C-alpha cells in the first residue's frame, strides 16, 4: 500500500455543529486545507540522478507551493490557512486564537508576563535521521501561527541539500516577528539540530531570543499518570479525540526523503507534508488544552482524578499552594488508585502542616498508618509531631518502633533506613534520660 492510499484511511471526525455553516468536516478534508495535495498524474518513473529542476516540477505537481528566492538561494515552500470555525477533534481551530497563554507562566520559573498567542510560533521538523549529530539536517520545517481569522501553516522544504542556506535565511527572518516558540521534544531534538545547522552555516541562531516551551515535559507531568504514553499521536487520540489511521510513521520519513533524492520522484513526500502539518496543528491544540488546565479554575476543565492530582503537583511546584491544595482535594474526591491516593494524602497533609493546621494533618497521617503496607512518611511525620510539638518522646519512640516492626524484613531505601535509625537512637537516648529523671 502506497502513502496516498494510507492517507485515505485517516479516521474522519464525528459530524458536529460549528460556526455558521452548521456542519462538521472530516479530518482528512480539514487537513487537506493545511496541506493541499494534488492528485499525482500518471508518469513513468524518472531516471536516477535526475537534476533539481525535475524535482521542482514533481513537487509543484503534487503539493501547492512556490519557490522562495533570497540572497542565499532558493527553496520550496507550501502555505495554507485553516479557518477558525473548523472543528478539530473535540475543539475548534479558533480555540487557539482565544487561548490565554498567560497561564503558561506556571511552567516557566522566574518569568514575568508571557507573550500573547499571536506572538508564539509552533514548530515541528522532519529530518534525515532521528539520532541528530552534525550529519543530520531538517529537510522540512513546519511553522504554525495565529494570523487574522485563521491558523497559518507554512512548510519550508529542501529539494536538495544546497537549498539549506536559503531555507535557514527565511526561517531566521520569519522568527524575528515572534517572541515564543512551542515544540514537542524540541529541547532535546528539533532546536539543537536547527541551531547546529545555523552554526555550520555561520549564521546567528534565531532561537536564542525566543522563549521556548517544550510541551513534551509539561504534557508528561499533567497526563502521564493516566495515559500509557505521552507520544504526540497518543495525546492526539486521548486528549483531542483524533486518531490517525494510515499516517506515515515518523521513523519511515528519512527513508522517504532519501528515496526522493535518489529517484527525483516527490510522490512519496505527500504523506510527509501531511504528517508534518498534522503534527503542527495538534501541537497548537494540545497547548490550548494546557492553557485551560492551568487556568484559574482548572477543575472545571479537568475531571479525571489522576489528571487533577498531576495538576496539583504542577501548581505546588509553581508556588500556587492554595490552588494546589484545593486541586488535590478534588482529585481525592474524584477517586484515585490506592498508591496515588497515598501520595495525594501525603501532599495534602504537608500543605496543612505548612499552614500550621496540625490536627487536620495528624488525622491524615493516622489514616495512612492504618494501611496494610506501612507508609514510612506518615509514621515519620507523626513521630516528629509527637517529639517536637507534644514533647512526648515515648509516643514518638513507639511510632518508630511500630513502623520498623510492621515493615519486618522488607528492605528500606537507604535514605529512609538511615533516617529511622538516627531517630530511633536519638529517641532511645531521650526516653532513657527521661526515665532517669523520673526515677530520681
C-alpha positions in Angstrom: 0.0 0.0 0.0 1.5 3.4 -1.0 1.3 6.5 1.0 -1.6 8.0 -1.0 -3.7 5.0 -0.2 -2.7 5.2 3.5 -3.8 8.8 3.7 -7.3 7.9 2.6 -7.6 5.7 5.7 -7.5 8.7 8.1 -10.4 8.3 10.5 -13.0 11.0 10.0 -14.2 13.1 12.9 -17.8 12.7 14.0 -20.1 15.4 12.5 -20.7 18.3 14.8 -22.2 21.8 14.8 -19.7 24.6 14.2 -19.8 28.2 13.1 -22.3 29.5 10.6 -22.5 26.6 8.1 -23.6 24.2 10.9 -21.7 21.1 9.7 -18.5 19.5 10.8 -15.8 18.4 8.4 -14.0 15.1 8.2 -10.4 15.1 9.4 -8.9 14.3 6.1 -10.7 17.2 4.4 -9.7 19.5 7.1 -6.0 18.6 6.8 -6.1 18.9 3.1 -6.7 22.6 3.7 -3.5 22.7 5.7 -1.5 20.9 3.0 -3.4 21.0 -0.2 -2.3 17.8 -2.0 -2.7 17.5 -5.7 -3.5 14.1 -7.2 -0.4 12.6 -8.8 -0.5 12.3 -12.6 0.5 9.0 -14.1 4.0 9.2 -15.4 7.0 6.9 -15.9 9.5 6.6 -13.1 12.2 9.3 -13.6 15.7 8.1 -14.1 18.3 8.0 -11.3 20.4 11.1 -10.8 17.7 13.4 -12.2 18.5 17.1 -11.8 17.0 19.6 -9.3 14.7 21.1 -12.0 12.9 17.8 -12.4 12.4 17.5 -8.7 10.8 21.0 -8.5 8.3 20.1 -11.2 7.4 17.0 -9.3 6.9 18.9 -6.1 4.7 21.5 -7.8 2.6 18.8 -9.4 1.8 17.2 -6.1 1.8 20.0 -3.5 0.5 23.6 -3.8 3.5 25.8 -3.1 6.1 28.1 -4.7 9.8 28.7 -4.9 11.1 31.2 -2.5 14.3 33.1 -3.5 16.5 35.2 -1.3 20.2 36.2 -1.2 21.2 32.7 -0.1 19.5 30.8 -2.9 16.0 29.2 -3.2 13.9 26.5 -1.7 10.3 25.2 -1.9 7.6 26.5 0.4 4.0 25.4 0.9 1.4 27.5 2.8 -2.3 27.3 3.8 -4.6 28.7 6.3 -7.2 26.9 8.4 -10.3 29.0 9.2 -11.2 29.3 12.9 -14.6 27.8 12.5 -13.3 24.4 11.5 -13.6 21.5 14.1 -10.5 19.7 15.2 -11.3 16.7 17.4 -13.2 17.9 20.4 -12.3 21.5 19.8 -12.2 24.1 17.0 -9.2 25.7 15.3 -10.4 29.1 16.7 -9.7 27.9 20.2 -6.1 28.5 19.5 -6.7 32.2 18.9 -8.7 32.7 22.1 -6.4 30.8 24.4 -4.9 32.6 27.4 -1.2 31.9 27.1 -0.5 33.9 30.3 -1.5 30.8 32.2 1.7 29.1 30.9 3.7 31.2 33.3 3.4 28.4 35.8 5.7 26.3 33.5 8.4 29.0 33.4 10.4 29.7 36.5 11.3 33.3 37.1 9.3 34.6 34.1 7.0 37.6 34.2 4.3 38.2 31.7 4.2 36.0 28.6 3.6 37.0 25.0 0.1 36.9 23.5 -0.8 33.9 21.5 -0.2 35.9 18.3 3.5 36.2 19.3 4.0 32.4 19.5 5.1 30.1 16.7 4.5 26.3 16.7 7.4 24.4 15.1 8.0 20.8 14.0 10.7 19.4 11.8 11.2 16.3 9.6 14.8 15.3 9.4 17.2 13.0 7.6 17.7 11.0 10.8 16.5 10.6 14.4 19.8 10.4 16.1 20.9 14.0 15.5 24.5 15.0 15.0 26.3 17.1 12.5 25.3 14.9 9.6 21.6 15.3 10.3 19.6 18.1 8.8 15.9 19.2 8.8 14.7 18.9 5.2 11.2 20.1 6.2 10.5 22.8 8.8 6.8 23.4 9.6 5.6 26.6 11.3 2.1 27.3 12.7 0.9 30.8 13.7 -2.3 32.6 14.5 -2.9 35.3 12.0 -6.0 37.3 11.2 -9.0 34.9 11.3 -7.1 31.7 10.7 -4.3 29.4 11.6 -1.4 29.7 9.2 0.7 26.7 8.3 4.0 27.3 6.5 6.3 24.4 5.4 9.9 25.0 4.2 11.3 22.2 2.1 14.7 21.3 0.8 14.6 20.0 -2.7 18.2 19.1 -2.2 21.0 19.9 0.3 22.2 23.1 -1.4 18.7 24.7 -0.6 19.5 24.7 3.1 21.2 28.2 3.3 18.2 29.8 1.7 15.8 28.0 3.9 17.7 28.9 7.1 17.7 32.6 5.9 13.9 32.6 5.5 13.4 30.8 8.8 15.5 33.3 10.6 13.6 36.2 9.0 10.2 34.7 9.9 11.1 34.1 13.5 12.1 37.7 14.0 8.4 38.5 14.3 7.8 36.2 17.3 8.7 36.1 20.9 7.9 32.5 21.9 8.2 29.1 20.3 6.4 25.8 21.1 7.8 22.4 20.2 7.3 18.8 21.2 10.6 17.3 22.3 12.3 20.4 20.7 14.6 21.0 23.7 16.3 17.7 23.1 16.0 17.3 19.3 14.5 20.0 17.0 16.1 23.2 18.3 19.6 21.7 18.9 19.5 20.3 15.4 18.5 23.6 13.8 20.9 25.6 16.0 23.7 23.3 14.8 22.7 23.9 11.2 22.9 27.7 11.8 26.3 27.3 13.4 27.6 25.2 10.4 26.3 27.9 8.0 28.0 30.6 10.1 24.8 32.3 11.0 23.4 33.5 14.3 20.7 31.2 15.7 17.3 33.0 15.9 16.2 30.7 18.8 18.3 32.4 21.4 15.9 35.3 21.8 12.8 33.2 21.9 11.0 31.9 25.0 10.8 28.1 24.4 8.1 25.8 25.6 8.8 22.2 25.0 5.3 20.8 25.5 6.6 17.2 26.0 7.7 17.8 29.6 4.5 19.6 30.9 2.4 17.0 29.0 4.1 14.2 30.9 3.7 16.0 34.2 0.0 16.5 33.5 -1.2 13.4 31.7 1.5 10.7 32.3 -0.3 9.2 35.4 -3.4 8.5 33.3 -2.1 7.7 29.9 0.1 4.8 28.9 2.2 7.0 26.6 2.8 10.7 26.0 3.8 10.4 22.4 2.2 13.2 20.3 -0.1 10.8 18.4 -1.2 9.2 21.6 -2.1 12.6 23.2 -3.8 13.5 20.0 -6.0 10.4 20.4 -6.7 10.5 24.1 -6.8 14.3 24.7 -8.1 15.7 21.4 -10.2 12.8 20.2 -8.3 12.4 16.9 -6.9 9.1 15.7 -4.5 8.8 12.8 -5.0 5.8 10.6 -2.8 5.4 7.5 -0.5 8.1 8.5 3.2 7.6 7.8 5.3 6.5 10.7 7.9 9.1 11.7 10.7 6.5 11.6 10.0 6.0 7.9 10.3 9.6 6.9 14.1 9.8 6.4 14.0 6.9 4.0 11.2 8.5 2.0 13.3 11.7 1.7 16.4 9.8 0.6 14.3 7.9 -1.9 13.1 11.2 -3.3 16.7 12.4 -3.6 17.7 9.2 -5.3 14.9 8.9 -7.8 13.7 12.5 -8.2 10.0 11.4 -7.7 8.3 13.5 -5.0 5.2 11.3 -4.9 6.1 9.8 -1.5 6.5 13.3 0.0 2.8 13.9 0.0 2.5 11.9 3.2 5.4 13.6 4.8 3.9 17.1 4.3 0.6 15.8 5.5 2.2 14.3 8.6 4.1 17.4 9.4 1.1 19.7 9.1 -0.9 17.4 11.4 1.8 17.5 14.0 1.8 21.3 14.0 -1.9 21.7 14.3 -2.0 19.0 17.1 0.8 20.8 18.9 -1.2 24.0 18.9 -4.4 22.3 20.0 -2.6 20.5 22.9 -1.1 23.8 24.0 -4.6 25.2 24.2 -5.6 22.2 26.4 -2.6 23.0 28.7 -3.5 26.7 29.0 -7.0 25.7 30.0 -5.8 23.1 32.5 -3.6 25.8 34.2 -6.3 28.4 34.3 -7.9 29.9 37.4 -10.5 27.1 37.9 -8.7 24.0 36.5 -11.2 21.6 38.0 -13.9 22.9 35.7 -11.9 21.7 32.7 -10.1 18.7 34.2 -12.4 16.0 35.5 -10.1 12.9 35.9 -8.8 12.3 39.4 -5.3 11.3 38.1 -5.0 14.5 36.0 -6.2 16.6 38.9 -3.5 15.2 41.1 -0.9 15.7 38.5 -2.1 19.3 38.1 -1.9 19.8 41.8 1.8 18.9 41.7 2.4 21.3 38.9 0.7 24.1 40.9 2.7 23.1 44.0 6.0 23.3 42.1 5.0 26.7 40.8 4.3 28.0 44.3 0.5 28.1 43.8 0.0 26.3 47.1 -3.6 27.1 47.9 -4.8 26.2 44.4 -2.6 23.1 44.6 -4.3 22.0 47.9 -7.8 22.6 46.5 -6.9 20.7 43.3 -5.5 17.8 45.4 -8.7 17.7 47.5 -10.8 17.5 44.3 -8.5 14.7 43.0 -9.2 12.7 46.2 -12.9 13.3 45.8 -12.9 12.2 42.2 -11.2 8.9 43.3 -7.6 7.7 42.9 -5.9 4.3 42.8 -4.5 3.3 46.2 -0.8 4.1 45.6 -1.6 7.5 44.0 -4.2 8.2 46.8 -1.4 7.8 49.4 0.8 10.3 47.6 -2.1 12.8 47.3 -2.9 12.4 51.1 0.8 13.0 52.0 0.9 16.1 49.7 -2.3 17.5 51.3 -1.0 16.7 54.8 2.2 18.5 54.0 0.2 21.6 52.9 -1.8 21.5 56.2 1.4 21.2 58.2 2.8 24.4 56.5 -0.4 26.1 57.3 0.1 25.0 61.0 -3.2 23.1 60.8 -1.7 20.2 62.7 -4.9 18.5 63.8 -6.0 18.0 60.2 -2.6 16.8 59.2 -2.4 14.4 62.1 -5.7 12.8 61.1 -4.4 12.2 57.6 -1.1 10.7 58.9 -3.1 8.4 61.3 -5.3 7.3 58.4 -2.2 6.3 56.5 -0.7 4.4 59.4 -3.6 2.0 59.2 -2.8 0.9 55.6 -1.8 -2.7 55.1 1.6 -1.6 53.8 3.2 0.8 56.3 3.7 4.3 54.9 7.1 5.5 56.1 6.4 9.2 55.7 3.2 9.0 57.8 4.9 7.3 60.7 7.9 9.7 60.4 5.7 12.8 60.4 3.7 11.6 63.4 6.9 10.8 65.3 8.2 14.3 64.5 4.9 15.8 65.7 5.0 13.8 68.9 8.7 14.6 69.6 8.9 18.3 68.7 5.4 19.7 69.3 4.0 17.5 72.0 7.3 16.6 73.7 6.1 13.1 74.0 9.3 11.1 73.5 7.7 7.8 74.5 4.9 8.1 71.9 7.4 9.2 69.2 9.6 6.2 70.0 6.6 3.9 69.9 5.8 5.1 66.4 9.3 4.5 65.1 9.4 1.0 66.6 5.9 0.3 65.3 6.9 1.2 61.8 10.1 -0.9 61.9 8.2 -3.9 63.3 5.4 -3.7 60.7 7.9 -3.3 57.9 9.5 -6.5 59.0 12.4 -7.7 56.8 11.3 -5.8 53.8 14.3 -3.7 52.6 14.0 0.0 53.0 15.5 2.7 50.8 18.9 3.8 52.2 17.7 7.3 53.0 14.6 6.0 54.9 16.6 3.4 56.8 19.2 6.0 57.8 16.6 8.5 59.0 14.7 5.9 61.1 17.9 4.5 62.6 19.0 8.0 63.6 15.6 8.9 65.0 15.4 5.6 66.9 18.8 6.2 68.6 18.0 9.7 69.5 14.6 8.9 71.0 16.0 6.0 72.9 18.6 8.3 74.5 15.9 10.9 75.3 13.5 8.4 76.8 16.4 6.9 78.8 17.3 10.3 80.2 13.6 11.0 80.9 13.2 7.7 82.9 16.4 8.5 84.9 15.0 11.9 85.8 11.7 10.3 86.8 13.5 7.7 88.9 15.5 10.4 90.7 
